[in-house]
Amino acid sequence: MTVTPFSITVFAALAIFCWATFRLIRTLVRASPMRKNVTTCGYVAPPPSIKDTGRMLKVARRLTNIQVGKLTFEGLHHLDSLDGPTIFSANHPHWVDVAILPQMIQAPCRYMAHGRVMQSLGGFLGVYLSKMGAFAANDSIKDGGTRTRQGAATMLARGENIVILPEGLTNFSPEVSVFKEGTVKIARMAAQMRGGPVYITPAYIRYGKYPGPWLARFDRQIQFFTIFFLSPFFRRGARTVVGKPISTDELFADGRDDAAATQYLKDAIVALDPGRV
């Protein structure tokens, strides 16, 4: 039998395909038992490693380069003054916010994610995102967010940092929507659990161009693919301004309740809006 360059190429291609298929199947088999946990509210997965965080940052940089182009950060010196576990909170005008904030933090962190995101691709996406630090904010059991708040507070009490976007859903415009009270409730719970203050670091993300609030009416997957494939029209850069960390002592000063503390946080974030990129 004569061995030709073509037959060698075909054999090599088949070998690579078989190897890749084997790796994929092995990964799916290993991940399958984890799907229920990572899509369940209140589940506290092992913290993300530095290695996984590095992988996530590479993906985040690629996504933001495609979607928005140049990123600018201001006020990063405030991150050097953190003196305890922190919730990073920002406005939520775009799906790519979750790729910008890791580049702002540059360290292992937890990320509160919508249950639909964690359940995507049969829960396998949730398994992958869980390794990067994501955890489910809601699932099929309606308990008013009790398990989510308890899980998040537990992470903070252990000294971990969390990203929470208080608007919950994207609105695709510079206007800031109503804040949910969960962020300040989690901060208060964590401070009580650890017997010391917890901090919320505010940030405002301003984009060069927004798709518009009309897109918020559609399913999240439609939102993602619409903006992603139309990225040349919206790739106008993004500017993130980081503010001074707010301790729970300051947040609940003067007898503020959860509603007043939430408004205090919203005002702090809105005040950071630079107005333009």
N, C-alpha and C positions, 0 to 999 in steps of 0.2 A: 504493500500500500504506500502510495506516494504522499508525503506530507507537504502540503503547499502553504504558503503564507495565509491564504484565505481560510483553510481549515484550522490553522492555529488561531486565527482571529476569532472564528466562530466558537471554537472550544473555550477560548479565554472569556468570551462574552457570556457563554452559558455558565461557566464556572463562577463568574462574578454575579450573575443573576441568581444562581442557586445559593451562593453565600449570602447575598442581600436578603433573599426570601427567608432563609433560615434565621438570620438575625432578627428580621421583622416578626416572624412567628414566635421566636423565643421571647422577644420583648413583650408582645401582646399577651402571651401566656402568663408571664410574670406579673404583668400589670393588671390582668383581669380581676384577681381577688381584691384589688385595692379600689376598684371603681366605686363600690357602694360607700366606702369610708369617705373618700375625697368629695363625694357629692352630697354628703350629709352635713347639715348644719351642726356646729358645735364640735366637730371632729378636729382635734389638734394633731396635725401631722408632725413628724420630726422637722426641726428647723432647717431651712435651706443651707447648704454648704457654700463655702467660698467658691468652690469649683462650679457648682450649679449656677451660682449668681453670675460668675464670669460668662458662662454659656448664655444665660438670659440676656446679659448686657450686649453680647454680640448680635443676638437676634433683634433686640430693641434698637440698636444702632442702624441695622439694615432696614428695619421697618420705618423708622422715622426719616431715614434718608430718602426712601421711596415716597413716603406719604407727604412730608412737610419740608424736607430739605434742611437748611441750616437751623441749628438750635442755639439759643442764647440764654444764659443763666445769670441772674443777678441776685445778690444777697446770700451767696453760698457760705459766707463767713458765719452766718447764724447757725449753720450746722455744726460748727466747731465748738459752740457754747452749750451744746446739749448736756444736761446733767441728770439724765434719767431716761427711762423708756419713753418713746415718743410715737405719737400718731401724726403722720404726715397727711394733711388735708388740703385739697385744692378744689377749684371749680372743675366741672366735668363737661366741657363743650365738644369733645371729640373722642372717638374710641382710642386714638393713639396717645391720649393722656397717660394710659397705663404703660406705654413704652417710653415716654418722656421722663416720668418720675423716677424710674430706676436709674436713669442716667444722671439725675439730680442727686440721688442718695448715694450711689456708688458703694453700696455695702449690702450684705444680706438683710432681707426685710420680708415681712408678711404683706400679702395683698388681698383685701376683701374683694371677692368676685361674685358676680351674679350667678345664681344657680344654673341658669340656662347655659352660661359659658362653661361651667364645670361639667355639665352633662353632655356637651357636644361630642360628636363622634362616638356615641355610646359610652361616654364617661372616660374614654381613653385620653381625651384632651385634658380632662381634669386631673388625671394621674400625672401627666407631664407637667401641668402648671403647678400642681401641688409640690413637686420637687423644687420648683422655682420660688415657692413661698405662698402661693395662692390658696385661699380657703373659701368654701361656699358660704354665701350670705343668706341664702334661702333655698328651701326644697319643698317637697309636696306636703310636709307637715306644717300646718299653720299654728305657730305658737307665739306670734307677735314679736319674733326676733329674740326670744329669751335665750335659746341655745347658742345663737350666733354671738350675742353680747357676752355670754359667759365664756365661750371659747376664746374670743378676742381679748377679753380682760385677763384670762389666764395666761395668754401669750405675753401680754404687757407686764403682768406681775412677775413673769420669769425673766424679765429684762429685755425682751425682744421689741422691735419696732414694727409698726403696722402702717400701711397706706389705706386710708378710707376716704372716699369721695362722697361727702354728705348729701349731694343732690341725688345720688343713686343712679339715675339714668342720664344719658347724654342728651343735650338739647341742640347741639350743632350751631350755636350762636354765642356771641360774647355776653349775652344776658345770663345772669345767675338765677337759677330757679330756687324754689323753696328747699331749705335744708331739712333733712330728717334729723330727729333728736338722738339717733343711735350713737353717733360719734361721741357726744359729751357724756352720754350714759355709760359708755364703755370706759371712757377716761375716768369717770367718777368711781366706777366699780373697781377698776384696776388700782387706783390710788388707795382705796379702802383695803384691798387685798394685800398690797405691799406695805401699807403703813407709811407711805411717803408720796410726794407729788408725782404725777405723770404729766407729760407735756404734749401739747398739740402745736405742730409747726405749720403755719399757714403758707399757702403759695397760690399764686394766680398764673394761669397759663393763657397767653394771648396768641392767637394765630393770625397769620397774614391774610387769610381768606377762609370764610366759613361756608359750608354747604347750605345752611339755612335750616330753621326749625321744622320745615315740612318733612324732612327725612326722618324725624323722630317718630313719625306715625307708623313706620314700617318695622318689621321684625329685625332683630339685631343682626342676623346673618345677612339680610338684604342691605342693611345700613353699611356693614363692613365691606361687602363686595362692591357696592355702588361707589363708595368713596375711594376704595383701593384702586379700582380700575379707572376711575376718573381722576386719579391723583395729579396728573399734569395740570388740571384746572385749579387745584387747591394747594399745590406745592409752593407756598409763599413764605415758608419759615415759621418759627414759633419762638416766643419769648416767655421765659418763666421767671417770675420774681418771688423770691423766698423772703418771708417775714420773720420777725422775732418770735421765738417759741413762747407759747402761752402755757403757764403751769395751771394745774387744776385749782391751786389756791387762788390764782388770779381769775380764772374762769368762773368760779362760783363765789367770788367776793361779793360783798354787799347783799348777801342773801339771795343771789340769783338762783332760780329754779332751772330745770332742764331747758325749758322753752327760751328763757332769757339768755342762758348760756349759749344756746344754739345761735341765737341772733347775734350775740357778741362775737362768736366765731365767724359767722357769715360776714359781718361788718369788717372784721379784720382781713378777711380774704379779699373782699371787694375793694378795700382801700389800697390793695397792692396792684390793681389793674394799671399797667403802664399806658394804656390807651392805644398803643400801636406796637408793631414789631420793630 
